[in-house]
Amino acid sequence: MSGARDQTRDETNDRTRPGTRGATGDEMRGATAYPGASAVLVSLPAALTSPEAPLELSVAAGTVDDALRAVAAQAPRFAQRVFYKGRPLVTVILNGRHLPPSGALATETSAGDRIQLIPPVAGG
């Protein structure tokens, strides 16, 4: 492996971001599965992607639930780290604001939003 990082266009802030994968704005407009969907950036930290590097995915989403399901569709190897029996296993941060678990999935998203996923922490 050459060690080169993926370089793809990030439509949310119109620049190239290392490690970002996902559909371009044109592809998302043509293949949107969610009504009212817009480009949202979802960050998966190393704790969720290990042994791979942290990952940022640009997805089409109208809600946080749409975004998480789009991440699971684009990167199915991480789906079991994000969902368990249809419910999220992660804490959701939307634009720097913690979303309460009871309403996180129903929260609407807008173009340019950034979702960060925080894995559960346990120990003593």
C-alpha positions in Angstrom: 0.0 0.0 0.0 1.4 3.4 -1.0 0.1 5.1 2.1 -1.7 7.7 -0.1 -5.0 9.0 1.4 -8.2 9.2 -0.5 -8.8 12.6 -2.0 -12.4 13.4 -2.9 -14.3 16.6 -3.3 -16.2 17.7 -0.2 -19.2 19.5 -1.5 -20.2 20.9 1.9 -17.3 23.3 2.0 -16.1 23.1 -1.6 -12.6 21.8 -1.0 -10.8 18.5 -1.1 -10.5 16.7 2.2 -8.1 13.8 2.9 -9.9 10.6 4.0 -13.3 11.8 2.9 -15.4 9.5 0.8 -18.9 9.7 -0.6 -21.0 10.9 -3.4 -20.4 14.2 -5.1 -23.2 16.8 -5.0 -24.3 15.8 -8.6 -24.4 12.1 -7.7 -26.3 12.9 -4.5 -28.9 15.0 -6.3 -29.5 12.1 -8.8 -29.6 9.3 -6.3 -31.1 10.7 -3.2 -33.2 8.1 -1.4 -34.5 10.5 1.3 -37.1 13.2 0.6 -35.5 16.6 1.4 -32.1 15.1 1.7 -29.0 17.3 1.6 -25.2 16.8 1.8 -24.2 16.0 5.4 -20.7 15.1 6.6 -20.5 12.2 9.0 -17.3 11.6 11.0 -16.4 8.1 12.3 -13.5 8.2 14.8 -10.7 5.7 15.0 -12.5 4.0 17.9 -15.3 3.0 15.4 -13.1 2.3 12.4 -10.1 0.5 14.0 -7.9 -1.0 12.6 -8.6 1.4 9.7 -8.1 5.1 9.9 -10.8 7.5 11.0 -13.3 8.2 8.2 -15.5 11.0 7.0 -18.4 10.2 4.7 -20.5 12.7 2.7 -24.0 11.4 2.6 -27.5 12.5 1.5 -29.7 12.8 4.5 -32.8 14.7 5.7 -32.5 13.4 9.3 -29.8 12.0 11.6 -31.4 8.5 11.1 -31.1 8.9 7.3 -27.4 9.9 7.7 -26.6 6.9 9.9 -28.3 4.5 7.6 -26.5 6.0 4.6 -23.2 5.5 6.4 -24.1 1.9 7.1 -25.0 1.5 3.4 -21.7 3.1 2.2 -19.5 1.4 4.8 -21.3 -1.8 5.8 -18.3 -3.1 7.7 -19.0 -0.4 10.3 -22.7 -0.9 10.5 -22.5 -3.2 13.5 -20.5 -0.6 15.3 -23.1 2.1 14.8 -26.4 0.1 15.1 -27.6 -2.9 17.2 -31.0 -4.3 16.4 -32.0 -1.0 14.7 -31.0 1.3 17.5 -27.9 3.4 17.6 -24.9 2.3 19.7 -23.2 5.7 19.5 -23.7 9.2 20.9 -24.6 11.7 18.2 -23.1 15.2 18.0 -24.6 17.5 15.4 -22.7 20.7 14.6 -20.9 20.5 18.0 -24.2 19.9 20.0 -24.9 16.7 21.8 -28.3 15.2 20.8 -30.3 13.4 23.5 -30.7 9.7 22.6 -34.5 9.9 22.8 -34.7 12.4 19.8 -31.4 12.1 18.0 -32.5 10.0 15.1 -35.5 12.2 14.3 -33.4 15.4 14.3 -33.5 17.1 10.9 -30.3 17.9 9.1 -29.4 20.7 6.6 -26.9 21.0 3.9 -23.4 21.4 5.4 -24.2 19.9 8.7 -21.5 17.8 10.4 -22.4 14.7 12.4 -19.8 13.2 14.8 -20.3 9.7 16.2 -18.9 9.0 19.6 -18.6 5.3 20.6 -19.8 4.1 24.0 -17.2 4.1 26.8 -17.1 1.6 29.6 -14.7 0.6 32.3 -13.9 1.1 35.8 
